[in-house]
Amino acid sequence: MSAKRAIAPRQAAAPKRAAAPIAGYSGKPTIDKLGVKPGMRVAVLGLESESAFLAELAARTTAVSHGRAAKDLEMILVRFDAERDLARLPALEKRIRRDGAIWVVWPKGRPEIKEDMVRAKALASGLVDVKVCAFSGELSALKLVVPVAKR
């Protein structure tokens, strides 16, 4: 004699909503992974082609400068495509508040620049890395800050 199992009826799937750009496995929008808060003073350098992200950023804060890093910024988002570009880190560090951050964004899987290169130049510049994330399907990002002891 075999026991019969009751089969639960299928439930209709919830309709999908248009979501903010998400990269990686966390399921969080990129803007949230980066920690951008409303009203934050942010500079964006070299990310002009990331229109979906830039729209998300504009919706989160209006204090955004493009192509130029003012002083006393809370965050700088900068794209580097080669190891030689990392020489700009010391100058960028002088543009952020002591409790601010620099997110270095670079293309994934390219020999011209890799995470260990970014980390090494950051350490040599007096910065430490505290977080890494997928910025998009093609870009990675590393968050750099001034060590707490030097603030």
N, C-alpha and C positions, 0 to 999 in steps of 0.2 A: 504494500500500500504506500503510495507516495503522497506527501503532504502538499497541498496547493499553497502557493504564496500569493498574497495580495499585491498587486502592482499599482502603485500610486499613479494617478493621472498626471500627465505632463503639464507643467505650468508654463504659461506664455512668458517669453523673455521680456524683460523691461526694455522699453525703447531706449536707444542710445542717444546720448546728448553730445553735441560738439564739445570737445574738450581742448584745453590748452595743450601746447606742444609738450609731449612727454618723451623722455629718452631714458634708456636703461631699464632696470628691473624694479625700481621703487614704486612706480605708478604715480609719483608726484610730478606736478608741473615743474618745469625747469626753473621758473621764477621763484618757486617755493624752495627747491633744493639749494638755490643760491642764497637764500635768506634775504631777499629784497623786501623791505618793509615800506608801507605807505609813507610818502614824504621823504624818503631817504635820498641823500645827495650822491648821485652816481655818474661816473664818466664811462662812456663806451668807446673803445678804440679798436678799429679793424673788424668790426662785426656788422658792417653795413648790409651784407647779404643775408643776414638772419632776420628777415622781415617779420616773421611770426613772433619771434622772441621780442623784437623791438616794439611791436604793438602791445604785447603783454606788459612790457616794462613801462610803456607810456601810460597804460591803464593803472599801473600800481603807483607810479610816482611821476610828478611833473618836473622834478629837479634833476633832469638828465642833460648832460652835455655830451656831444658827439664829436669825436676826432680830436679833442683837447681835454687834458686833465687839469682842472682848476685846483686850487688849494683847499685843504680842509674837507676832503671828500670822505664819505663813509664807505664807498666801494668803488673800485675800478674794475671793469671787465675789459680785458685786453686779449686780442688774438695774436699769437706768434706762430709763424710758419717755419722757422729755422732756429737752430741753436744760437746763432749770432744775434737774433732779435732779443734774446734774454738779457743782453747788456743794458737794456732800458729799465730793468727792475729797480736799481738803486734810485734813479730819478723818479720813478713812479711811487716808490716807498715814501718819498718826501712830500708827496701830494695827498696822502691819506692821513686821516686822524690817527692818533696812536692806537685807538681801538677799532680802526677800520680794517678793510680787507682788500686784497688784490686777487681777483680770479683770473688766472692765466688759462686761456683756451687755446687748444692746438688740434690739428688734424690727427685722427686716430691712425695708427699703423704706418706712419711715415718715418723713414730713417733720419730725416733732417732734424726732427725734434721728438723727444720721448719724455715720458714722465720723470725718469731718473735725471735727465738733463735739467728739467725745470726745477726739480727739488734741489739739485746740487748748486745751481746758480742762486736759488733763493737763500739757501743756507750761507753761501759766500757773501750775500748781500745783507745778512742780518735778519732774514725773514724765516719763518717756519711754516710748514704745510700742516693744515689741520683737517682737510677734507678733500676728497676727490669725487667727481661725479661725471656722468655722461651728460654733456651739454646738449648734444643732439645725436643722431645716428652716425654722424661723421666726425663729431668733435668731442674731445674730453676736456675736463676742467679741473684745476687744482687751486684750492683756496690757500692763500698765503697771508700771514698776519705778523705783526711785530710781537715778539715773545713778551709775555706778561711781565717778566722781570725788567724789561727795557721800556715799559710804558711809563 
